[in-house]
Amino acid sequence: MTLGEGGTPLLPAPRLSARLDLDIWLKCEGANPTGSFKDRGMTVALSKALEEGRRAVVCASTGNTAASAAAYAARAGLPALVLQPAGAVALGKLAQARALGARVLEVRGSFEQALAAARQLTERGTHVLVNSLNPYRLEGQKTAAFEILEELGAPPAVLALPYGGGGNTRAYVMGFEEAGAGLPRVVAVESSLRAETAASAIRISAPVHAPEVEEALERTAGLIAKVSDEALLEAWRALAQRRGSSASRPRQPGGPGSRTHSSRRVRGWSASSPGTGSRTPRPWSASRHRR
């Protein structure tokens, strides 16, 4: 059960490379059907839901997961329920989910509370959870690592990823380990204002995969980079203006992660750009988040 996900371009970024004195490549996951990397895992999760005779799916989401779950559920002919934290969502992505037929309900509270409510539904046996706690999601998302290896012929020296719940970080490391060609050093980039960042896709105060991410970073000699919202927005603008590619505003941390953790040219610094610029259409003021 597929919508044609995967096979996204890995593009060189010569102007960014020159600016940061790094050899940067961008894995452009916004080329997936609903505009984010979530589609890689959702095709597997919904295929298995059909195989197992499930009748409905549920997810907690601030945007990307909602759109992806709605699209693949529609393709599978299953109803989809999206639980969104009040006031903490990407309106463009939720409009996409509604247009695809998903039922969207608002939960008063945080993303973690919305996820807890979704998990309660799965315990009743009425829905299957399609957040990244579903192991099939990670099995699909690890294919991005395979594609990077196919393009470069070897792992990049460093892989920069956004760090929200941590599922994608786990998936990439799983993919590189399964391929057996070596591991890149993984830099997981998070906002220093996790619980209130303007970056809605990574506005997750308690990452559900945190223990596994810590273990993965140990195995790759990696680290977690905390950056300000101002740095995230600066990197988003730089990507659009210097590469001609508008990544999902809250999900493209390669720039700040690169500047924070290297001052010399490194062969093959790969930054995953997990979504598109359409994710958060509303203007954002940096002054709102200054302390």
N, C-alpha and C positions, 0 to 999 in steps of 0.2 A: 504494500500500500504506500504509494509515493506521490509526491507532487513535483519531483525533479530536483530535490535538494542535493547539496554537495557539489563537488567540482568547482568550488569558488576560486577566483583568481588570487594568486600570490604575486603581488606587484612590487617592483623596486621603487624606492622613494628617494631619488637622487638629490632633490633639493633639501629634504629633511635630513638626509644622510650628511650632506655638506654642512648644514647648519649645526648638527649635533656631533659631527666628527665620528659617525657610526655608519656601518653598512646596514641600512634598514630596509626590511621587506614588510609589506602589509598583507595580511591574510584577510581579504575583504568578504566577510561573512554576510554583509548586507545584500549580497547577490542571491541569497537563499530565497525561496518562494514568498515567505511572509516578511522578509527583511531582517532576519537575525539568525544566529547560530542555533537557536533552539530547534529549528526545523530538523536538524540532523538527528537529534534524539527523539523528537516527536514522531517521526515516521516509524521508528522501531517501537516506541511505547504504544502507539495506536494499532500497529500491526499485531502486536502481542495481545492487546486488549481484544481485538477481533478473534484471534486464534483461541483465546481462553473463554470466549463467550460473554465478555463483559457488556453491560447494557448502557453505561454512561461514564463520562470522565469528569474529573473536577481538578481545579488547580487554584492556588493562590497566586496573584500576579500583580505587578505594578505596570505591566504593559506587554513586554515581548512574549512571555509564556502564554498570556491570554490570547494573543493573535495567533500564535502557532498552534495552540491546542484547539482553538475554534476552527482553524482551517483544516487540520488533519481529522478532527472529529467529523466535520462536514463531509470530507472525502470518504470517511469510513461509515457514514450514516448513523453516527451516534450523537446523542445530545451532550452538550458541554456546559458545565457550570463553572463560572469564574468568580472567585471571591477576591474583592479588591479592598485594600486598606483605604479608609476614608481620607480623601485629600492628598494622596501620595501616589498618583498614577499618571501615566503618559496618556493624555486624552486621545492622541492620534491612534495609538495602538488599541485602546479600548473601543474606539469607533470601528476599527477594523474587526475586532472580535464580535461586536454586535452585528455588523453587516454580514458576518459569516454565520450568524444564527445562534451564537452562544448566549446563554442567560447570564447576565452580569449582576451580582449583588454586592452591595457595599457593607464592609465590616467596620464597625466603630473600633478603631484601634490600629495597631501596627501591622506590618507584613507578617510578623511572627504570629500574631493572633489570628490573622486570616489563614495562615498555613495550618495552625492548630485546628481551626474549624474544618478545613478541608480534610485533614487526617481523621477527624471524628466521623465524617461522612464515609470514608473508606472503611472504617472499622465496622460500620453497619452493613457493609456488603453491597450498598446500592451504587457506589461509584468506584472507579479506579483512579488513584492519584497519579497525575502526570507531571508533577514537579520533579526536580532532579533527584529527589529521594527514591524515585522509581529507577531501579538499576538499569532498565532498558534505555533510559534517556542517556546515560553515560556511555553505554555501548555504541550508541549512534554518534554521539559527539566526539568520541575518540578518533573518528575517521578523519578529522581535520589534521591530526598529527600525521597520519599516513600520507595525506596529500602534500604536506610540507616536505616530508622526506622524499617523495617522488619528484618534487620540483627542484629541491636543492641538492639532492643526492646524499645528504647527510643532515643530522640535526643542526639547527642554528646554534651559535654559541650561547645565545640568550633568547628566551621567549618571554615577552611581556604580555600579561593578561589582566583584565579587570577582575577584581575580587569582590563579589557580592555575597552569594551564598556559598560559593566555592566549588560547585559541581563541575564547572567547565575546567577549572584548574586540575581537578582530579582526572577528568576525562582526557585531557591532553597528556598528562603524565602516563596514564594507562596506555594510551596509544603508542607513545614513544617506547615504553617498556615492552609492550607486546611486539613491536617491530624489531626489537633487539639490536638497533643500530646506534645505541648510545642515547644519553639524555642531555637536553639543553639545560642551562641554568634558568630556572623559572623565577621571574619577578612578578609577584601578585600585587597589583596596585589597588589600593583602597582609599576612600576619602577619609581625611582626618576628622570629618564630621559625619561619621557613619549613620547615625540615627536621624540626622536632619539635613543631610546633604541635598543640594539641588539635583544631584545625579540620581534620579528616582529609581533607576534599574539596580543600583547598588545601595539603595537606602535600606539596608538590612543590618540591624544592630547586633544580631546574634547569628552568625553564619552556621547553617546546619551541618556543613561539611568541615568545620574548623579543625577538628582533630585529624582528619584524613589529609587536609591541606598542609598542616604542620608536618606530618610524616612525609608527604610528597616533596615538600620544600627541603627537608633534611636530605632526602635521597638525591636531589638535584643540586645540592649546595645553593639553594635559592633563598629568597627572602621576601618579606612583605614590605612594600613601600607605601608609606602614608603620605598623601599629598593634599594640598588645600583645594577647595572648590575653584579658586581662582586659577590654579595650575591646570586643573582638569579642563576648564573652559578655554584657557589659552592653548592647550594642546588640540582641542577640538577645532578651534579656529585655524591653527597652523596647518592641521591636516587638510582642511577644506581649501585653504588658500594656496598651500604649497604643493598639494598633491592632486587637487581637483576632485577630492572624494570626501563627501560629507558623511562621516561616521555618526552613529547614534551618539548624541551629545554626552550622555552620562556613561558611555561604555567604551570610550577609546582612550586608554591611559598610556599608550606607548610613549608619547612625547614626554610627559613628566617623569615617568619611570626611567626613561633613557637618560634624561638630564640629571636625575638624582643619583644614578648608580654607575655612571661611566663617563670618563673624560677623555677616552682614547678610542681609536678606531678598532672595532671588534668585527671579525668576519661573521656575517650572518646574524644580525640582531633582528628577530622577527617579532612584530607586534600584531596581535589579533585585533581586528576591527570588527566587533561582533554584530553590529547593526547598522542602520541607516540614519541619516539626519532627520528623517520624518518622525522619529520617535517622540520628541518633545517639542511641539510647535510653539509653545508659549515663550515669550521673552523672559530672560532671567537677569536679575540685577545682583551683581557681586556684593553690593553694599548690604543686601539683606542678610548675608551670611558672614559678614566681618564681625569680629569680636573686639 
